[in-house]
Amino acid sequence: MRNMLIAASTALGVSIASAPVHAETLNLLIWESYIDQKILDRWTEKTGVGVHQVYYDSGDARDEVLSDPGSNIDIAVIGENGADLFGKRGVLELLSDKNVGSMKDYKPEWTSRCAGYGMPYLWGTMGIVFRSDMVKTTPTSWNDLMSPAAELKKHIAMYDDHNEAFVAPLAMLGKSINANDNETLKAAFEVMKKQAPFVLTYDYVITSIQNPEHGKNIYMALAYSGDQHVLNDKAGTPGVWHYAVPKEGTLSWLDCMAVTTASPRKALALQLVDFIGSPQSAADNAEALMMPTASERALELIPAEMQSNQEIYPPADILAKSQYQKELTIQSIQTRRRIISSMANFQ
């Protein structure tokens, strides 16, 4: 089973960390640097159950692993739209405060976004990260990323996910980020094609910053809120990377923590999700990652200065202009993937 997962992960760009040796070990499918290790250590100390993190660096890669019945994943961090889709396919377990007690601390407007198949984990926006030592003026528009200044040529990192790659061009054009029609996608394609000569890589910035060939040459990138803290840590340049949400609005995202129906360790997986979602764990995790929590009780434990930090908790006017992801048509997904794969031809 492990060999199957490693083979699939190698092909998909999913990173397999070395698993610790425990009597029982849960496999957690998650973005890299997306949970405070101290919380997992506390769980293991309390229960004797280890947690093996399986990293992915795009939603497409994650979805392929979840679609593999032999992947041996117990818990997955998945976007709200994915939670709904995979839940309806029978891949994810129904969750509520009946089997995950800490979910009582999350308001219905949050839990409903996970469609009943996940616990709200962390939320945020999509925007622009930039090196303040190389980019002296804070970006204020998606145009700053999609039609960058001449000096940024080959210093831009984008993202090849069929959903997120289109957030910037579509929001810049004043269109729905969930557009399915060919005319709108063609307009986005024209914007992306003009930007392509400025792009150094289409790998997720957290992945590409660790690439010796690219890392030091990335000055601006499409990213999620919170990525700036990881970038400062990974690049060894504390305080240099900053994050900005463009004035046109953006994607407002919510990640859900879900349990797979095929998990042979389902009871333990539910216990771990409950532990991570408990007020103290959720608050500690949010503080360590410098990201917002959806737990009402955890929020009471978050310092006021963190809650007033607009890089972490966006102002209401930005959220009012932001959009949620919705299910795309198969044709739209295919068109978007064709557009992304063609970008290398214009670099």
C-alpha positions in Angstrom: 0.0 0.0 0.0 2.8 2.4 0.9 4.6 1.7 -2.4 1.4 2.4 -4.3 1.1 5.8 -2.5 4.7 6.7 -3.1 4.4 5.9 -6.8 1.3 7.9 -7.2 2.8 10.8 -5.2 5.9 10.9 -7.2 3.9 11.3 -10.4 1.5 13.9 -8.9 4.0 16.1 -7.1 2.8 15.0 -3.7 5.6 14.8 -1.1 5.9 11.9 1.3 7.6 12.6 4.6 9.3 9.8 6.5 6.7 8.3 8.7 7.4 7.8 12.5 7.1 4.4 14.0 4.0 4.0 16.2 1.7 1.2 17.0 -1.0 3.1 15.1 -0.3 5.9 12.6 -2.9 8.1 10.8 -2.1 9.4 7.3 -3.0 13.1 6.9 -3.1 14.5 3.4 -2.3 18.2 3.7 -0.4 21.2 2.3 3.2 21.5 3.5 3.7 23.7 6.6 -0.1 23.8 7.2 -0.3 22.6 10.7 1.7 23.3 13.8 3.8 20.2 14.6 3.5 20.8 18.3 -0.2 20.1 18.1 0.4 16.7 16.4 3.1 16.0 19.0 0.7 16.7 21.8 -1.8 14.4 20.2 0.8 11.6 19.9 1.9 12.1 23.5 -1.7 11.9 24.7 -2.8 8.9 22.6 0.3 7.1 21.4 -1.0 7.4 17.9 1.4 8.9 15.3 0.5 11.2 12.4 2.2 10.9 9.0 1.8 14.0 6.9 1.4 13.4 3.1 2.1 16.7 1.3 0.5 18.0 -1.9 1.2 21.2 -3.7 -1.9 21.7 -5.8 -5.6 20.9 -5.5 -5.4 18.8 -8.6 -2.7 16.6 -7.1 -4.7 16.2 -3.9 -7.8 15.3 -5.8 -6.0 12.5 -7.7 -4.8 11.0 -4.4 -8.3 11.2 -2.9 -9.7 9.5 -6.0 -7.3 6.6 -5.6 -9.1 3.9 -3.4 -5.7 2.5 -2.5 -4.2 5.8 -1.2 -4.5 4.8 2.5 -5.4 8.4 3.5 -7.3 8.7 6.8 -7.8 12.5 7.0 -7.6 15.2 4.3 -7.5 18.9 4.3 -9.6 19.9 1.3 -11.3 23.1 0.0 -15.0 23.6 0.6 -15.9 22.9 -3.0 -13.9 19.7 -2.9 -15.5 18.6 0.4 -18.9 18.9 -1.3 -17.8 17.0 -4.4 -15.9 14.2 -2.7 -18.6 13.9 0.0 -21.3 13.4 -2.6 -19.2 10.7 -4.2 -19.0 8.8 -1.0 -15.3 9.4 -0.4 -15.7 11.5 2.7 -17.5 10.7 6.0 -20.4 12.9 7.2 -19.2 15.0 10.2 -21.2 16.9 12.8 -20.9 17.7 16.5 -22.3 14.1 17.1 -19.0 12.5 16.0 -16.7 15.5 16.2 -17.7 17.3 19.4 -15.6 20.5 18.8 -17.7 21.3 15.7 -20.3 22.8 18.1 -17.9 25.8 18.4 -18.2 26.6 14.7 -21.2 28.7 13.4 -23.5 27.2 10.8 -22.3 29.7 8.2 -18.9 28.0 8.4 -19.9 24.4 8.8 -22.4 24.6 6.0 -19.6 25.6 3.6 -18.0 22.2 4.3 -21.3 20.7 3.1 -21.5 18.3 6.1 -18.3 16.5 5.1 -15.7 18.4 7.0 -14.8 20.5 9.9 -13.9 24.2 9.1 -10.1 24.3 9.5 -8.5 27.6 8.3 -9.7 30.3 6.0 -8.4 33.2 4.1 -8.0 34.9 0.7 -5.9 34.7 -2.4 -3.6 37.6 -3.3 -0.1 38.7 -4.2 3.0 37.9 -2.2 6.1 40.1 -2.9 9.6 40.6 -1.7 9.7 44.1 -0.3 13.4 44.4 -0.9 12.8 43.8 -4.7 9.3 45.3 -5.1 9.3 48.7 -3.5 5.7 49.5 -4.1 2.9 47.4 -2.5 0.8 45.8 -5.3 -2.8 47.1 -5.2 -4.3 45.6 -8.3 -4.3 42.2 -10.1 -2.9 44.2 -13.0 0.4 44.5 -11.0 0.8 40.8 -11.2 -0.8 40.0 -14.6 0.8 43.0 -16.4 4.0 43.4 -14.3 6.7 46.0 -14.5 9.5 45.3 -17.0 12.0 44.7 -14.2 9.9 41.7 -13.0 10.5 39.7 -16.1 11.3 36.1 -15.1 10.7 37.0 -11.5 7.0 36.0 -11.2 5.7 32.7 -9.9 2.1 31.6 -10.8 0.1 28.5 -10.1 -1.0 25.7 -12.5 -4.2 24.7 -10.6 -7.3 24.9 -12.8 -9.2 26.8 -10.2 -6.7 29.2 -8.6 -4.7 30.0 -11.8 -7.8 31.8 -13.1 -8.6 33.9 -10.0 -6.2 36.7 -10.9 -7.2 37.2 -14.6 -10.9 36.8 -14.1 -11.0 39.1 -11.0 -9.0 41.6 -12.9 -11.5 41.5 -15.8 -14.4 41.9 -13.4 -15.7 38.4 -14.1 -16.8 35.5 -11.9 -13.9 33.3 -10.9 -16.2 30.4 -11.5 -16.8 31.3 -15.2 -17.6 28.4 -17.4 -18.3 30.0 -20.8 -15.6 29.9 -23.5 -15.8 33.7 -24.2 -14.8 34.6 -20.7 -12.2 31.9 -20.5 -10.7 33.1 -23.8 -10.4 36.6 -22.4 -8.6 35.2 -19.3 -6.4 33.3 -21.7 -5.3 36.5 -23.5 -4.4 38.1 -20.2 -2.4 35.0 -19.1 -0.7 34.7 -22.5 0.6 38.3 -22.2 1.9 37.7 -18.7 3.6 34.4 -19.6 7.0 35.9 -20.7 7.3 37.4 -17.2 6.7 34.1 -15.4 9.6 32.1 -14.1 7.6 29.1 -12.9 4.1 27.8 -12.7 4.9 25.8 -9.5 3.2 26.8 -6.3 5.3 29.5 -4.7 5.9 27.5 -1.5 7.3 24.7 -3.6 9.3 26.8 -6.1 10.9 29.0 -3.4 12.7 25.8 -2.2 14.0 25.1 -5.7 17.7 26.1 -5.9 17.2 27.1 -9.5 14.3 29.4 -8.9 14.0 30.4 -5.2 16.2 33.5 -5.1 14.8 34.8 -8.4 11.1 34.9 -7.3 10.1 38.5 -6.4 6.3 38.3 -6.8 3.8 35.5 -6.9 0.1 34.4 -6.7 -0.4 33.0 -3.2 -2.8 32.3 -0.4 -3.0 34.5 2.7 -0.5 33.1 5.2 2.0 32.0 2.6 4.1 35.1 3.3 5.0 33.7 6.8 6.1 30.3 5.3 8.1 32.1 2.6 10.0 34.2 5.1 10.8 31.0 7.0 11.7 28.9 4.0 13.7 31.6 2.3 15.6 32.5 5.5 14.6 36.2 5.0 12.4 37.1 8.0 10.0 40.0 7.3 10.9 40.4 3.6 7.9 38.7 2.1 4.5 40.6 2.4 1.0 39.9 1.2 -1.6 42.1 -0.4 -5.2 41.6 -1.6 -6.0 43.4 -4.8 -8.7 46.1 -4.8 -10.8 44.2 -7.4 -11.5 41.5 -4.9 -10.4 37.9 -4.8 -11.1 34.3 -3.8 -12.4 33.9 -0.2 -11.5 30.3 0.6 -12.2 27.9 3.4 -10.3 24.6 4.0 -12.1 21.8 5.7 -10.6 18.8 7.6 -12.3 15.6 6.4 -12.2 11.9 7.3 -12.2 9.4 4.5 -15.0 6.7 4.5 -12.4 4.1 3.5 -10.1 4.8 6.5 -9.4 1.6 8.5 -8.7 3.8 11.5 -11.9 5.9 11.3 -12.5 6.2 15.0 -9.0 7.5 15.6 -9.3 9.8 12.6 -12.5 11.4 14.1 -10.8 11.8 17.4 -7.8 13.6 15.8 -10.1 16.0 13.9 -11.9 16.7 17.2 -8.5 17.3 18.9 -7.3 19.7 16.2 -10.6 21.6 16.2 -10.8 22.0 20.0 -10.5 25.6 21.2 -6.9 25.5 22.5 -5.5 23.5 19.6 -7.3 25.6 17.0 -6.1 28.8 18.7 -2.5 27.6 19.0 -2.5 26.4 15.4 -3.9 29.7 14.1 -1.2 31.7 16.1 1.6 29.4 15.0 0.6 29.7 11.3 -0.5 33.3 11.6 -3.8 32.4 9.9 -7.5 32.9 10.9 -9.5 30.3 12.7 -13.3 29.7 12.2 -13.8 28.5 15.8 -15.7 31.0 17.9 -14.2 29.7 21.2 -10.7 29.6 19.7 -11.1 33.2 18.5 -11.6 34.2 22.2 -8.0 32.9 22.8 -6.4 34.8 19.9 -4.5 38.0 20.9 -6.2 41.2 19.9 -3.2 42.4 17.9 -3.4 39.4 15.7 -7.2 39.8 15.1 -6.5 43.4 14.0 -3.8 42.4 11.6 -5.4 42.9 8.1 -3.0 40.5 6.4 -4.5 37.8 8.6 -8.1 38.9 9.1 -9.1 40.9 5.9 -11.2 44.0 6.3 -15.0 43.7 5.6 -14.8 45.7 2.4 -12.3 43.2 0.9 -14.4 40.2 1.9 -17.5 41.9 0.5 -15.9 41.9 -2.9 -14.5 38.4 -2.7 -16.0 35.3 -4.2 -16.4 31.6 -3.2 -15.5 28.8 -5.5 -18.3 26.8 -7.0 -18.4 23.6 -9.0 -17.2 24.0 -12.5 -18.5 22.2 -15.6 -16.4 19.4 -17.0 -15.9 21.3 -20.2 -14.7 24.4 -18.2 -12.2 22.3 -16.3 -10.9 20.7 -19.5 -10.6 24.2 -21.2 -8.8 25.6 -18.1 -6.3 22.8 -18.0 -5.6 23.1 -21.7 -5.0 26.9 -21.2 -2.6 26.2 -18.3 -0.7 23.5 -20.2 -0.2 25.9 -23.1 1.4 28.7 -21.1 4.9 27.3 -21.5 4.6 28.0 -25.3 4.4 31.7 -24.6 7.2 32.1 -22.1 
